[in-house]
Amino acid sequence: MLEVENISAGYGNGDVIKNLSFIAIGREIYVLLGANGAGKTTTFRAITGILPLSRGRVVVDGIDLWVEPEKAKRKIGYLPEGERVYPDLTVYKNLRFFARIYDVEEERINELLREFGLERYRDTKAGYLSRGFRKRLALARALLHNPNILVLDEPFSNLDIPTVLSLRDKIFEMLEEGKTILFSTHILSELQNFEGIRCRVGIMKEGKLILEERLENLLNRISNIEVLFKVDKKQQARELLKKFGYPVKMESTGVAVRVSNYNEETPAIMKILLTQGINVYEVKPKETPIEKIFTEITKRSE
């Protein structure tokens, strides 16, 4: 568990983040959502012990980060924004360098090389890796000491689709292991991939937390949007849903249905289609629901 209590921090010309409080628990994702410059990276630097606090405290599994920093930091794995690896060191030596700091055995290095598909690059200098593999190396480094808490700063930024999918699967796997995971993002649509997972979202603006809510509750705020259902029998689907009173129009790959409550009505429509033998291959909002919420909330905070 990570407890953040009324923290403020900055870089010398006043506080960048102000009076932030939140709690992240095991088997749950806590997401900091905000535009670039909102204070997400500063927050993560503060809660991992890199940036001193001007006020407040951070408690890591019951240990005060600034009272017993070495003990607390051993419970945290931190993936900074970008791929912060040593480009002139090989993949193995990057991991070995940090393994010595944490007194980690050689077998753990080999285990992570296998787990992240880095074995064949063991003796390759990190600077020659693709961005996706540098990200894998950075995440392997963050996990070297098997921390309980993972703090990932913009982990999905500037990655190709296969690496994004691989990283997402890794996050799901770590949740099942009971880890506490925090990540930041400005990619609003990314959050929709975590529906059905225990996930809380803190929305940041100008260094302040302006809203904290469970992801499913945020999605329940969505009203009056079009949802695209990719189906194999478009005409039959259109006629069927019109009988149920839904506003429907044909699309090239299926039907678009306007719903008043995304989270409640989408499963109901799925059930109607499937029970009538209509195969549904994909369901996605034509608009970006999270983006709509974010715009409304940040406007209200002005």
Secondary structure, 3 states (H helix, E strand, C coil): CEEEEEEEEECCCCEEEEEEEEEECCCEEEEEECCCCCCHHHHHHHHCCCCCCCEEEEEECCEECCCCHHHHHCCEEEECCCCCCCCCCEHHHHHHHHHHHHCCCHHHHHHHHHHCCCHHHCCCEHHHCCHHHHHHHHHHHHHCCCCCEEEEECCCCCCCHHHHHHHHHHHHHHHHCCCEEEEEECCHHHHHHHCCCCEEEEEEECCEEEEEEEHHHHHHCCCCEEEEEEECCHHHHHHHHHHCCCCEEECCCEEEEEECCHHHHHHHHHHHHHHCCCCEEEEEECCCHHHHHHHHHHHHCC
